[in-house]
Amino acid sequence: NGELVLVVRDDGPGLNGKSGKYSEGVGLQNTRSRLQQLYGDHHEFKLLNGMNSGLEVQITIPYHETEPVEQ
């Protein structure tokens, strides 16, 4: 449907508590800012607690193919 969805999971402690509330550091702020700069409102960036533990990051951006670059 014209979107690329990237999902990364780990098995660490996840977000603070069951509420899913957390404090964003510089890296997450920079990532959100960069996605906004590149895609405006045409992206999603989510941090979610895993089913049993861990963290899941989901990034959805517009997808389009380009021609290969000759080198």
C-alpha positions as semicolon CSV with decimal commas, in nm:
position;residue;x (nm);y (nm);z (nm)
1;N;0,000;0,000;0,000
2;G;0,289;0,237;-0,063
3;E;0,442;0,204;0,284
4;L;0,755;0,046;0,420
5;V;0,723;-0,084;0,778
6;L;1,040;-0,150;0,978
7;V;1,010;-0,342;1,306
8;V;1,293;-0,405;1,553
9;R;1,243;-0,605;1,874
10;D;1,461;-0,690;2,171
11;D;1,416;-0,896;2,487
12;G;1,526;-0,636;2,740
13;P;1,316;-0,474;3,015
14;G;1,098;-0,273;2,777
15;L;0,949;0,064;2,864
16;N;0,915;0,176;3,226
17;G;0,627;-0,017;3,379
18;K;0,308;-0,135;3,215
19;S;0,191;0,219;3,135
20;G;0,438;0,248;2,849
21;K;0,542;0,597;2,960
22;Y;0,905;0,687;2,919
23;S;1,143;0,979;2,899
24;E;1,294;1,042;2,556
25;G;1,663;1,103;2,531
26;V;1,856;1,287;2,263
27;G;1,867;0,987;2,028
28;L;1,489;0,939;2,018
29;Q;1,430;1,313;1,987
30;N;1,675;1,330;1,695
31;T;1,511;1,031;1,527
32;R;1,163;1,184;1,557
33;S;1,293;1,518;1,429
34;R;1,468;1,358;1,132
35;L;1,161;1,155;1,033
36;Q;0,949;1,470;1,054
37;Q;1,200;1,660;0,840
38;L;1,212;1,385;0,575
39;Y;0,847;1,273;0,565
40;G;0,636;1,539;0,739
41;D;0,312;1,384;0,862
42;H;0,358;1,083;0,631
43;H;0,537;0,862;0,883
44;E;0,488;0,684;1,215
45;F;0,743;0,615;1,487
46;K;0,619;0,397;1,773
47;L;0,781;0,247;2,081
48;L;0,582;-0,038;2,235
49;N;0,630;-0,288;2,514
50;G;0,673;-0,641;2,382
51;M;0,413;-0,910;2,452
52;N;0,598;-1,061;2,751
53;S;0,906;-0,841;2,776
54;G;1,132;-0,631;2,564
55;L;1,073;-0,333;2,341
56;E;0,939;-0,307;1,988
57;V;1,013;-0,011;1,761
58;Q;0,793;0,041;1,456
59;I;0,877;0,290;1,183
60;T;0,642;0,338;0,888
61;I;0,754;0,555;0,596
62;P;0,638;0,607;0,238
63;Y;0,775;0,347;-0,006
64;H;0,873;0,412;-0,363
65;E;1,118;0,239;-0,592
66;T;1,400;0,417;-0,769
67;E;1,628;0,318;-1,051
68;P;1,958;0,158;-0,949
69;V;2,255;0,396;-0,946
70;E;2,536;0,295;-1,180
71;Q;2,883;0,308;-1,031
